[in-house]
Amino acid sequence: MKSRRLSLAKAAVLLSGTLAILCTAATNATALTIVRYLEGLGDGSDVPVAQLKAPAPTRTTLANYDPARDAFPGLWIQKGGAGVGESNPTKYQLWLTGGGGFTLNGLVSNTIWTAMQNFDVSSAGSVVAYLVECNPDGTGCVQIASTTVTRADWDVGDTGTWIQDTFNFGFVNYTLGPGKAVGFKVMVGAASGGDMWFAYDTTTYPAWGQLVILAPGISVNPTSGLTTTEGGGTATFTVVLDSAPSANVTIGLSSNDLTEGTVSPASVTFTPGNWSTAQTVTVTGVNDFVADGNVPYTIVTAPATSTDGSYNGMNAPDVGVTNTDDDTAGISVVPTSGLTTTEGGGTATFTVALTSQPTANVTIGLSSSDLTEGTVAPASLTFTPASWNTAQTVTVTGVNDFVADGNVAYTIVTAAATSTDPGYSGRNAPDVGVTNTDDDTAGITVIPTSGLTTTEGGGTATFMVALTSQPTANVTIGLSSSDLTEGTVAPASVTFTPASWNTAQTVTVTGVDDFVADGAVAYTIVTAAATSTDPGYNGMDPADVAVTN
């Protein structure tokens, strides 16, 4: 609860004393109903009585007190007051509240007890009440609202009783100027049958005015649930004062996380003239490129600054906002297939990039699934929070294996990323498929295959046998002479291993003397079909060699 101590001054000629009344309202109230008792000194000693024959009051501190006029307890008001501007103190009573600058916003009423001057005569009565704004000394009154109560017989039956009336001014929305006072000015209409008495005490015949005064406050709407987006999406809220200030009120606005959202304007200012007009504040999402999920942040309302003491330092509620993330942690590899290298050292490339900014370095290892077909460089890639959006190029180089193994597929393996950023740690990018184009052909070379000559005197000739590619297993080629009476061959076979495949082997052919004058005779060194578990060589039949003895 918050308490507010209010003072009441009664003026036509102002009371020298004041009556303090303690009123309370809930801490979140924006309007405070103030019941101001229109009393004298407030101690109950000046209680008017129904019988006007009672002695005159001994107190002389009541406003307008005149022993010749106020012969009984209460106040005497002569009829015929000339409206809100009446200045003759015998024709009105004015009760004022001080303060100024506040706003009336609600039902206003004034309750008083009255009686005709002469209780013994039945008379018509007419009482007019004005709700007024005045200077603190009761001058310069301006009408805010008015109401009238009229009775054909003010005291039916001439019982000599006081009559209670409530003057309802209805709903009033009015802001008092700085230094001004609000009050009730009461007078007796000219059509009244006579002057009237107004009871004035604290107990039996209380008189009071009820005002609904807007309490100082700052309303922010809404204070939560706002959403912005990293694509620049906006949200708005409004700020307005709950009551009129006596001076400008400025409220600073800021974002507690400029990487998520900004606020505009940087401050709002309310004047005594525009205090009740809500001002719109715009919050704009910021793109941070980090896959950090939907991030809450706050628009901070600074304590108000004003020379109005009731507003200076008042802190309005902050506003909760969530910035919707449009980033997703990911590793992009382009392309992931279709790359070709050659055994002649031909290269291919692909690129690797991150799809969002990491909060720490991200390292991705790279390796070849078959180093006999291709290699990769570099061996790893590292992306930093600063370089994350720069794609890095990876080069794959074909390897010559000398094996006629056809075009061989292999893979560049991307290892799971390592990082202290949980969004990237362990994330595994796609591997890259590559094909290494073969430049080897399985074959058996025999040089020469003709033109060799031996002699019957044991003369020899040689030829060479070699493989054109590395076999995956031993390759054996049998050798024989088509006519052992003319020539022989050694060795009877040649074998090539995967290690010695590229070393040519020499075969010697030796002539045989047949002791027959048969002239120069042609014969053949027959190369048998190769035997091997390497399917590329098994069954391959090299060229035979023609010899003349």
LUMBA-885465 format. One record per residue (C-alpha): x, y, z; residue in one letter. Coordinates in steps of 0.001 Angstrom, whole numbers, padded with zeros to 6 digits, always signed. Example, Ala and Ser with C-alpha at 12.3 -4.5 7.8 and 13.67 -1.06 7.14 Angstrom:
2
+012300-004500+007800a;+013670-001060+007140s;
% end
This chain:
549
+000000+000000+000000m;+001120+003558-000535k;-000014+006417+001699s;-000624+009993+000751r;-001195+012762+003305r;-003418+015523+002023l;-004276+018934+003456s;-007547+020786+003072l;-007889+024556+003239a;-011275+026283+003461k;-011318+029551+001638a;-013392+032559+001077a;-011197+034065+003714v;-008913+030997+004153l;-008844+029072+007416l;-005688+029657+009390s;-005585+025903+010122g;-005759+022836+007911t;-007220+019386+008319l;-004929+016479+007436a;-006518+013280+006132i;-004599+010031+005536l;-005729+008165+002406c;-004365+004902+001047t;-004367+003230-002342a;-002940+000016-003738a;+000657+000312-004936t;-000398-000399-008515n;-003270+002117-008495a;-003386+004653-011288t;-006294+006559-009727a;-006807+007525-006117l;-010250+008334-004726t;-009772+011159-002272i;-012509+011875+000263v;-011878+015328+001622r;-013978+016250+004650y;-015038+019866+004552l;-014508+020476+008252e;-013544+023315+010462g;-010845+022649+013016l;-012014+019075+013092g;-012234+018490+016848d;-016046+018234+017036g;-016466+021191+019373s;-018323+023297+016818d;-021178+020859+016170v;-024325+022518+014825p;-027636+021345+016248v;-031055+021007+014701a;-032574+023629+016972q;-031156+026917+015824l;-031920+028387+019220k;-028664+026917+020512a;-025977+029373+021577p;-023738+030846+018967a;-020371+029084+018545p;-017570+030415+020638t;-014999+029631+017940r;-014389+032440+015531t;-011884+030741+013218t;-014443+029581+010661l;-014250+031323+007333a;-016665+034215+006929n;-017507+034116+010643y;-019419+037215+011600d;-020974+037378+015104p;-023774+039528+013779a;-024543+037097+010969r;-023420+033701+012236d;-025502+033635+015436a;-025755+029862+015528f;-023493+026859+014875p;-022882+026551+011155g;-022370+028916+008243l;-024880+031389+006921w;-024954+031995+003137i;-027124+034755+001770q;-029106+033929-001339k;-028516+035495-004729g;-024931+034579-005464g;-023998+035632-008991a;-022468+032419-010277g;-018975+031026-010232v;-017415+034480-010212g;-019238+035617-007038e;-016791+037507-004802s;-019052+038603-001919n;-017988+036322+000960p;-021486+036417+002458t;-022927+034757-000650k;-020734+031671-001068y;-018480+029212+000660q;-015396+027765-001066l;-013463+024661-000050w;-010122+024203-001848l;-007494+021480-002233t;-003955+022512-003022g;-001215+020818-005019g;-001961+021676-008621g;-000909+019854-011756g;-002886+016710-010961f;-005702+015260-013031t;-009301+014576-012051l;-010459+011420-013774n;-013630+009953-012358g;-016862+010718-010537l;-016860+013902-008458v;-019398+014697-005730s;-019906+017102-002851n;-022027+016194+000191t;-023259+018863+002654i;-025982+019449+005306w;-028226+022480+004922t;-031265+024166+006493a;-033349+027227+005706m;-032457+030230+007808q;-035814+030055+009531n;-036730+026493+010533f;-040246+027569+011412d;-041252+028702+007929v;-041804+026354+005019s;-039804+027756+002117s;-038481+026699-001255a;-034746+026235-001381g;-032194+026204-004161s;-028504+025367-003683v;-025966+025587-006507v;-022582+023824-006280a;-019695+024506-008644y;-016586+022389-009205l;-013919+025026-009773v;-010236+025580-010530e;-008879+028568-008614c;-005738+030271-007482n;-004629+029033-004047p;-006064+032189-002446d;-009526+031464-003846g;-009421+034070-006606t;-009704+033599-010343g;-012055+030624-010123c;-012979+028872-013366v;-015958+026544-013560q;-015250+022894-014359i;-018778+021580-013707a;-021913+022548-011763s;-025104+021035-010385t;-028192+022356-008559t;-030552+020930-005924v;-033970+022595-005633t;-036852+021771-003237r;-040297+023381-003059a;-040230+022862+000713d;-036752+022483+002088w;-037928+021204+005477d;-041223+019407+005022v;-043210+019441+008255g;-041099+022172+009766d;-039305+019631+011969t;-036269+021790+012275g;-033826+019178+010906t;-030746+019447+008795w;-031046+018111+005219i;-028189+016110+003669q;-027642+016510-000082d;-025046+015079-002449t;-024177+017184-005451f;-023058+014823-008232n;-020931+016438-010925f;-020704+013213-012922g;-017534+011906-014567f;-014878+014589-014765v;-011610+014421-016716n;-009726+017609-016057y;-006071+018450-015479t;-005314+021320-013142l;-002695+023782-014203g;+000553+024034-012212p;-000031+025819-008910g;-003798+025703-009247k;-006285+024337-006702a;-009552+022494-007171v;-012553+023157-004969g;-016283+023294-004360f;-017971+026708-004424k;-021484+026629-002929v;-024112+029378-003004m;-027862+029829-002581v;-029871+030530-005711g;-031788+033799-006091a;-035048+031831-006402a;-034601+030367-002939s;-037210+031357-000359g;-034508+032663+001926g;-030934+032479+003039d;-029609+029116+004192m;-027494+027602+006918w;-024747+025028+006235f;-023869+022611+009028a;-020161+022404+009638y;-018724+019793+011994d;-016725+016568+012107t;-019178+014095+013580t;-022931+014548+013412t;-023161+016510+010163y;-020012+015820+008176p;-019580+017529+004857a;-017172+016217+002262w;-016088+016296-001339g;-015043+013197-003278q;-012461+013469-006072l;-010840+010792-008208v;-007282+011979-008775i;-004931+010225-011170l;-001817+009150-009299a;+001573+009686-010956p;+002662+006606-012852g;+004130+005340-016109i;+002194+002719-018056s;+004040+000430-020495v;+002014-001916-022695n;+002829-004698-023251p;+005762-005509-021004t;+006334-009036-022303s;+005605-011365-025191g;+007125-009214-027939l;+008953-010988-030781t;+011467-009693-033315t;+013300-011614-036044t;+016904-011697-037203e;+015596-010693-040607g;+014857-007224-039201g;+011337-007957-038014g;+009950-005376-035586t;+007676-005197-032572a;+006141-002204-030789t;+004984-001167-027355f;+003532+002061-025967t;+004454+004328-023083v;+002119+006869-021479v;+001920+008795-018210l;-000936+008119-015800d;-001306+011739-014695s;-000293+015205-015756a;+003232+016225-014734p;+004100+019751-013723s;+007169+019628-015991a;+008552+017568-018864n;+009221+013897-018088v;+011895+012059-020117t;+012331+008274-020092i;+015462+006767-021666g;+015198+003525-023637l;+017956+001032-024436s;+018504-002598-025407s;+020454-004822-023047n;+021774-006812-026049d;+022504-004875-029216l;+023480-008114-030989t;+019824-009193-030741e;+017745-006015-030993g;+017724-002215-031080t;+015149+000281-029845v;+013893+003542-031315s;+013555+006242-030211p;+016306+006357-027588a;+013981+008259-025257s;+010420+009532-024981v;+009460+012900-023496t;+006042+013806-022113f;+004995+017393-021501t;+002192+018786-019342p;+000308+019127-022630g;+000800+015665-024208n;+001155+013468-021110w;-001981+011440-021890s;-000993+010629-025492t;+000682+007229-025687a;+004002+007182-027532q;+004978+004170-029643t;+008397+002553-029299v;+009764+000266-032036t;+012085-002668-031397v;+014003-004120-034366t;+015665-007538-034473g;+019371-007809-035361v;+020929-010595-037457n;+023898-012014-035556d;+024709-014937-037950f;+025085-017246-034936v;+022876-020320-034624a;+022090-019431-031025d;+018378-020214-031025g;+015627-017773-030064n;+017295-015340-027653v;+015436-013279-025022p;+016553-009712-024409y;+015194-006663-022631t;+014333-003101-023550i;+015403-001206-020457v;+013381+001824-019376t;+015642+004196-017475a;+014401+006067-014377p;+012479+009133-015497a;+014134+012537-015299t;+011967+015550-014491s;+011805+018596-012265t;+008414+017220-011183d;+009359+015457-007970g;+006537+012930-008254s;+007928+011652-011555y;+011658+012211-011209n;+013375+008870-010654g;+010211+006837-011299m;+011200+003610-013050n;+008712+002142-015513a;+008621-001621-016186p;+011171-003012-018636d;+009927-004851-021728v;+010770-008481-022496g;+011453-009356-026142v;+012551-012550-027935t;+014601-012403-031142n;+013737-015332-033417t;+016850-017027-034830d;+017166-017573-038591d;+020558-019292-038452d;+021260-023038-038474t;+024626-024569-037653a;+025818-026579-040635g;+028764-027436-042883i;+028342-026991-046621s;+030457-029116-049004v;+030216-028396-052763v;+030262-030656-054722p;+030010-033932-052855t;+030261-036174-055926s;+031293-036270-059577g;+034916-035252-059035l;+037569-036869-061271t;+041337-037163-060900t;+043834-038922-063177t;+046750-041242-062557e;+048839-038685-064347g;+048479-036360-061341g;+045316-034618-062473g;+043511-032680-059728t;+039979-031778-058697a;+038679-029312-056089t;+035716-028814-053785f;+034827-026121-051239t;+033831-026250-047595v;+031987-023473-045742a;+029978-022982-042547l;+026324-021957-042721t;+026412-019832-039543s;+028907-017988-037393q;+030422-020219-034711p;+031189-019001-031221t;+034615-020686-031349a;+037020-022149-033919n;+035718-025127-035917v;+038244-027664-037307t;+037377-030331-039895i;+039874-033097-040687g;+040242-034371-044270l;+041642-037700-045495s;+041613-040018-048523s;+040033-043433-048247s;+042638-044802-050733d;+046043-043187-050866l;+046958-045388-053843t;+044328-043521-055866e;+044322-039973-054543g;+045558-037572-051873t;+043913-034521-050301v;+045320-031162-049225a;+045136-029541-046771p;+044768-032246-044133a;+042317-030089-042175s;+040353-026841-042356l;+039801-024362-039535t;+037047-021744-039513f;+037140-018915-036966t;+034287-016675-035791p;+035843-014009-038024a;+036430-016121-041165s;+033446-018458-040902w;+031727-017142-044023n;+034741-017541-046349t;+034608-020849-048229a;+037856-022835-048196q;+039079-024812-051216t;+040290-028405-050938v;+042459-030013-053664t;+042412-033723-054514v;+045308-035140-056578t;+045254-038451-058445g;+047968-041075-057758v;+049519-043370-060405n;+049451-046973-059209d;+050773-048615-062467f;+048030-051206-062106v;+045576-051662-064922a;+042739-051593-062443d;+040356-049399-064393g;+038807-046159-063126n;+038741-046496-059346v;+036291-044712-057020a;+037560-043412-053705y;+036365-040988-051049t;+037639-037857-049387i;+036503-038341-045816v;+035427-035283-043780t;+035955-035989-040105a;+033478-034889-037432a;+034132-031240-036571a;+035907-030344-033352t;+034893-027132-031572s;+033879-025765-028190t;+030759-024411-029921d;+028153-027068-029076p;+026305-026307-032289g;+029291-027440-034347y;+031113-029903-032097s;+030751-033406-033552g;+028878-032191-036629r;+029858-034399-039583n;+029891-032862-043044a;+029219-034979-046161p;+032122-036956-047611d;+033181-036322-051221v;+033134-038996-053930g;+036034-038992-056434v;+037015-041258-059344t;+040664-041715-060356n;+040937-042309-064109t;+043287-045230-064928d;+046108-044710-067421d;+047420-048295-067254d;+046665-051201-069689t;+047509-054824-069033a;+049807-056111-071796g;+052873-058254-072591i;+055549-056773-074798t;+057896-059039-076834v;+060803-057371-078650i;+061634-058319-081340p;+059129-060792-082633t;+060952-061491-085892s;+064274-061264-087676g;+066210-063366-085180l;+068904-065693-086559t;+070698-068656-084999t;+073346-070950-086546t;+073811-074707-086568e;+077169-074033-085034g;+075355-073060-081790g;+074903-069408-082585g;+072356-067599-080364t;+069828-064788-080551a;+067861-063006-077821t;+064540-061222-077373f;+062980-059366-074455m;+059671-059944-072639v;+058090-057263-070392a;+054707-056310-068874l;+053085-052966-069669t;+051497-052556-066206s;+051878-053762-062671q;+049993-056982-062047p;+048209-057696-058822t;+049738-061195-058741a;+052572-063172-060385n;+052328-063564-064148v;+054032-066613-065775t;+054575-066992-069507i;+055726-070357-070883g;+058301-070466-073750l;+058976-073310-076215s;+060552-073956-079631s;+058411-075108-082501s;+061364-077185-083879d;+063882-078519-081411l;+065984-079827-084370t;+066613-076220-085331e;+066689-074296-082043g;+066033-074283-078318t;+064803-071569-075922v;+065849-070718-072396a;+064411-070219-069926p;+061359-072386-070434a;+059203-069653-068830s;+059422-066154-067430v;+057623-064960-064291t;+056852-061350-063393f;+055939-060369-059827t;+054085-057197-058675p;+057488-056007-057515a;+059529-056885-060609s;+056896-056312-063236w;+058675-053372-064797n;+061998-055229-065357t;+062218-056763-068844a;+063409-060365-068944q;+065812-061702-071646t;+065126-064947-073492v;+067944-066754-075371t;+067425-068876-078473v;+070246-071291-079472t;+070654-072915-082924g;+070925-076728-083285v;+073142-078599-085874d;+071058-081226-087677d;+073908-082371-089982f;+071547-082049-092923v;+072215-079757-095820a;+068703-078376-095525d;+069447-074756-095979g;+068313-071963-093643a;+065262-073229-091773v;+062621-070992-090088a;+061166-071945-086726y;+059203-070223-083928t;+059612-069553-080232i;+056093-070036-078950v;+054922-067788-076038t;+052213-069600-074136a;+049129-067788-072751a;+050006-066167-069413a;+048837-067722-066188t;+047967-065440-063213s;+045327-064766-060593t;+045296-061209-061923d;+042336-061340-064305p;+043873-058618-066413g;+046789-060855-067324y;+045499-064385-066964n;+045108-065980-070420g;+046774-063082-072233m;+048760-064582-075144d;+051788-062533-076209p;+053245-062583-079708a;+055436-065520-080766d;+058989-064903-082023v;+060128-065924-085517a;+063712-067273-085826v;+065794-068601-088741t;+068505-071222-088126n;
% end
